[in-house]
Amino acid sequence: MNAAAFENRRFRAIWISDVHLGTRGCQAEMLLDFLKHTESDYLYLVGDIIDGWRMKRAWYWKQTHNDVVQKLLRKARKGTRLIYIPGNHDENFRDFCGHRFGNMAVLCQARHTTADGRRFLVLHGDQFDGVIKYAKWLAFLGDGAYNLALSLNNGFNWLRRKLGFSYWSLSAYLKHKVKNAVEYISRFEDAVVAEARRQGVDGVICGHIHSAEIRTFDDLLYCNDGDWVESCTALVEHADGRLEILRWAELRGGAIIDEIRGRSATGTAAPRLASPIARLTAALRPNAVAR
C-alpha cells in the first residue's frame, strides 16, 4: 500500500502508543502527518503518550507536541471514540481510570471486539515488565541510557535528511541486534499472552517495548503497535476486521521531509506556542465528565 492510498483513509480502529511527548526523541511531525491522513471510529492511545518521567527532570515541549494533543482532542470532538490507557511514563493519568470525559474514556485496560467478532484485551503492558514492577530505580537509570540512544538517533537522521535520505531508526536497529534485548522482548510477549489467555480473549494489543509485531501464539494473536520515537508505527483495523501494522516512516517519510523543506524555504514562521498540556488537563477536569 503506497503513501497516496492514505489520503483521507478511514479505518475501523487505530492503536498508537509510546509517543513520548515532552522528549527530544518524539517524532511529532511524523505522528501529525499520520493523524492528518487517517480517520477511525475508535482511536486507542495505548500508554506513554506524554513522558512525565522526562518532564520532571527537564522541560522540553515543542509546538508540534502541542499540536499532537490538540489534534487528538479535535478528533474526539468530531466523533472519534478516544480511549486513553495510561502507561508507566504517564502513570499519573491512571488516577482518572474509569472516567469518561466527553467522547474520551480513560481506562487501565480495555476490551475491543473486531468487525469479524474477535475479542482483544488492550493494555499498555508495563505491569508485565519485571524491571518496572520490581526495580523501578533501574528503569529510571535505563531510561536515561535510552534517551541518549535516541539523541544519537536524531543526529543520525538529521544527517540522513541533509543527504536526501528518508527516516531510518538507528536505535531500533541496534536494540534488535543486542541479544539481551531480544530475550527481554520474548519474555515480555510470553507474559502478556499468558494474561490474555487467562482472561479468555482471542488476542492482545499492547505497547511499551517499542517493537511492532503481529504474531500468533498457538490459538492467540499478539499485537504490539510499536512506538513514535523509533519505528513510527501504528496498528489499524480495516472494515472487515483485518489487522495491519502501518510503518509510517516507510510510507510517508520522504513526503514529510519534502514538506518540512518547503516550509523552511518559504520562511513560514511557527505558530505561537499555546500552554503545552492545558488542553489535555482541561479535558480531564471532573466537570468535563459526560452524564
N, C-alpha and C positions, 0 to 999 in steps of 0.2 A: 504494500500500500504506500503510495507516494505522498509527498507533502501536500500537493494540490488537492488530494482527496479529503483533506481535513478542513477545507473551508466550510465553516458553519456545520461541522459534523456533529450529529447528535447520537448519544449513547444512552442506554437504559440506566447504567450506573458507572461511576468513576471512583477509584480509590487512589488517593495520594497520601504520602506520609514523609516524615523526616525532611521537611523543608528547611528547618533551622533558620528562620528569620531572626535577624539580630546577630548574625555571624558573617564574616567575610567570605566564607565558603558557599553561602547560599546562592544558588543560580536563579535569582529572582526574575531576571529578564527572560530566561528560558521558560519559567513557570507562567509568567504573564502571557507569553505567546501561546502556551498551551491552553490556558483558561480563555483566551480570546477566540481560539479556533475550535473550541469544543463546548457542547452543552450536554446536560444529562438530567434525568428525572431525579436521581439520587447522586449526591456527592459526599463521599466519606473522607474525612480528614483523620487519618489513622495514626495520630500522635506525632510529637516533636515538631509541631508547626512553628512555634516560637521557642527559641532556645533560651530559657530562663537561666540555665547554668552559666552560659557565657555572659549574659547581660548583667548578672550580678557582679561579675568581675570587671567588665569593661563595656561601656555603652557604644553600640555600633548599630545604626539604623539609617539606611538609605531611602530615598524617595521610592525606589522600586519595591522595597519591603512594605512600605505604607500602601503602595498601590495594590499589592497582593491581598492585603487584609480588606481593602475597600472592594476589590473585585469579587472576593468570596462572599462578602456580605451583600453585595449588589445582586449576585446570583440568587441568594436566599430570598431577597425581597421580590425578585421576579418569578419565584415559584419553584426553584430547585430545592429539594429537601436536603438540607445540610446536616450531616451527622458528624459531630466532633467527638473523637475518642482520644483524650489526652494521653501522652506518653510520659516517659521519665524526665525529659528535658522541659516539658510544660506541665509538670505534675501538679502545680498549684491550681490548675483548672479542674482537677478531679474533685475539688470541693463543690463543683456545680453539677456533678454527675446525677442523672435522674431528673434534670430540669429541662424544660423546653422554653425557648426564647423566640417567639415568632415562628419562623419556619426552620429554626435551628434547634437541634437537640444535642445535649451533652451527655454522653454515656460512657461508662467504664468499658463496656463491650457491647456489641450489637449482634443481631441475627439478620441476615439478608437472604431472601428467597429469590433465586434467579427466575427468569421467564420460563425456563424449562423445568421448574419445580425443585431444584436442588437447594438445600439449606446450608448456609455458610455461617460459621462463627467469625466475627470480625473483632479483632483486638490489636493493640499495639505490639505486645509481646515481651515487654521488658521484664514482666514477672517470671519469665522462663529463662532469664539470663542470670546465671549464677553469680557473676561479678556484681550486677546491680543488686541482687537480692541479699547477698551475704557479705560483700565487701565494697560498699558504696564509695569509700575513700579511694579504692583502686580504680573505680570507674571514673572519678574526677581526675585522677592522675592520667589515665588513659585518654580522657577527653582532651587534655592539653596536648598530648602527643599527636592525637588525631587531627586537631586543628592546625598543628604545624605541618602535617602532611597535606592538608587542604590548602594551606598557604603556598606550598610548593606547587600544588596542582594549579592554582590560579596563575602563578608566574609562568608555568609551563604553557598554559592555554593562552595567556597574553601573547607569548612569543608565537604560538601557532596562528593566532589571528593576524598578527603582523605579517606573517609569511603566507597568508591566504588560505590556511587550513581550517577545517571545522573543529568543533569541540571534541576532545577525547580525554577520558579520565585517567591520568597517571596514577592517582591514589587508588582507584578501584583496581587497576591492573596489578599494582604492587601488592595490594591486600590479597588478591586471589592467587598470588604466587607464593605467599607465605603459608607453610604447612599448618602452623598453629591456628591461623585464621580460618583455613578450610575446615579443620576439625571442629572449631568453635561453631561455625555455621551449621555443620552437620548435627552437632548435639542440640543446637537450638531448634532446628527443624524437627528433630525427633520428639523433643519435649512439647512443642506446640501441637504437633499432630496427635500425640497421646492425649492432650487435653481435649482436642476436638472430638476424638474418638470417645472419650469419657462422656462428653455432652451429647453424643448420639446424632451428630450432624454429618452432612455429606462432604464437608470441606472446611478449610480455614483460610482466612485472609488476614495478613498481618504486615508489619513493617519492621522497624527497629534495627535490623542488622545491615541495612543498605545493600541488599543483594536481591535484585528482582528475579523471580523464579515462578514457574508453574510446573509442578511435579506431582506425580501420582505415587502415593504410598499405599500399596495394596488397594483397598476399597475407598480411600480417602484422598481428596485433592488438596494439595498445599499450594497456596498462592502468596507470594510476597510482592508488594507493589514497588519496592525499591526505595528511591530517595531523590531529592533535588539538590544535592550537593556534589554527588559523584556521577551517577548514571543518568539522572534526569529521566525517570521512568514513571509510568502510571499503569495501573491495572484498569481495564474497561470491560464492561459487559455489553455485548451487542443486543439488538432487539430480540434475537432468538435464544438468548441465554448463554451464548458462547463467550468465553473469557479470553482476553488477549492482553499481553504486555506491550505498551507503546513506548518505544525508546525515542524520546522526543529530540534528543541531541542529534541522532542519526537522521531523523525525518526532516527536521527543520533547522538544524544548526547553521547551515550555510546561509539560509534566508535571513535568520536573525542577525548574523554578523553583518550582512549587507544593509539591513535596516539601521543598525547602530552606526555604521559608517556613514549612511545617508544623513542621519540626524546630526552627526558631527560635522559633516561637510557644509550643511546649511546653517550651522551655528545655532540650532534650536536650543533655547535655554530650558533647563529643567524646571518644572513647576515648583512652587514654594512647598516646602515640607510641612505637612499637617502634623498634629500631635500623633506620634507613632502608633500607640496601641489604643488610643482613645476610642476609636470606633468599635473595636472588639470588646473592650471592657464595658462600654456603654451598652452593647448588646447583651452582656451578661449581668446587668443590674437586675435585681429582683423585680422592679416594676415593669420589666420588659417581658415577663412571663405571660405567655398566651393562656387564656382561660378556656 
